[in-house]
């Protein structure tokens, strides 16, 4: 495989903001380690890209015949994930995402009467500290970057079997072709085929009691309507885009613009007891279904004209689901590894599902390099010890943001903002694995306990709002 080197140095995050680093290779020396990555969602794309960057030979498998995201959804890559992504392509991926992100620097929270409850900075989500963008565009950008690398990408490749021996691991695709490698990284989502094989567990996907709608609107039609274009005004006051959210009984509605007002995305989260829907696969959800959620809101007359601009057949509906922690993410012979939603699925409202998958992929790639050829089982066990408690802490706390929606009137208005935890956002997962690898590897080999240093004080997840994009300027408010 060819080696590429950066002429100007990589972009990286430092104290929450992006800076140029010293010149650094886009790819380190080859390790000879062969890695199969199963599934090319956000986690699998990260694993494939990071394994390539760390010198491994990669086969990337995806069951679909093309890579596409959910067009109507939005996603936040917060500072902990953006530190990894910002290094790719000598900063080109970062620049591409910045062009397509929400540039708002703050979010305003209102009640269902349209009264302002609170205004909060978007540190960790905003330009310079993270990316909030369209999920479909994010996945497309990352996949296009993967295509520029010397990686064996195979679409329309459904993994029907996983296997391992003491010396290697592999897959069977489409019930026919057998592939082998030194290890397999399984990132095939919440309904993972590999979970039962690797962990020997098959936890039931749990309903949170909440569901959601989402969609994306081209703002040209919004701008033409005097009853709807109010949302596109005064965006320069918050950085060039606008982000607002409304709370009613058991319902939260969020709208934001992207790309300097060229796109608008909206997202509803609602308690299942508020409304029950039974959509036909042929018709899907309609705007009428969505408007039903705010039919009694005094502010409905202001919001409905915008919602009515949503294209037909472009509304996405989903349950907010999660899984309980697995006992292990590593296979019996330690050559196969679960990551992302396959290992630790969380409700999307916690804002960390994708980011924790990014951390998984980045840590695994470096651990494999540091362990070296022939020591892949050690590398995957080190990855699990570094990542497990951190990801599980977030997994166990993923319902906390939904509890605010349930009874927002009894909550401190400061809790109506997107959570921004310093212990999550400030974490540099790549620096951490370099620093801790020897200690963790020794614990694995000795069978002794390793106490990770990437957890919150007290060890439990709570809604925190103490990250402000750089060190030394933290607000210490948190929920109890």
Secondary structure, DSSP 8 states (H G I E B T S, - for coil): ----B-SS--EEEETTEEEE-S--BSS------EEEEE--SHHHHHHHHHHHHTT-EEEEE-SSSS----TT-EEEE-HHHHHHHTTGGGGHHHHHHHHHS---SEEEEEETT--EEEEEE-TTTSTTT-EEEEHHHHHHHHHHHHHTSS-EEESS--EEEEEE-SS-EEEEETTTEEEEESEEEE---TT-SSHHHHHS-----EEEEEEEEEEEEEHHHHHH-TTTGGGGSSGGGGTSS-EEEEEETTEEEEEEEEGGGTEEEEEEEEETTT------TTT---HHHHHHTTTT-TTHHHHHHHHTTS-TT--EEEEEEE----S-SB-TTS-EEE-THHHH---GGGS-HHHHHHHHHHHHHHHHHHH-TT-HHHHHHHHHHHHHHHHHHHHHTTTHHHHHHHTGGGS-GGGGS--B-HHHHT--HHHHHHHHHHHHHHHHHHT-----SSS-TTSS---BB---SSTT-----B--
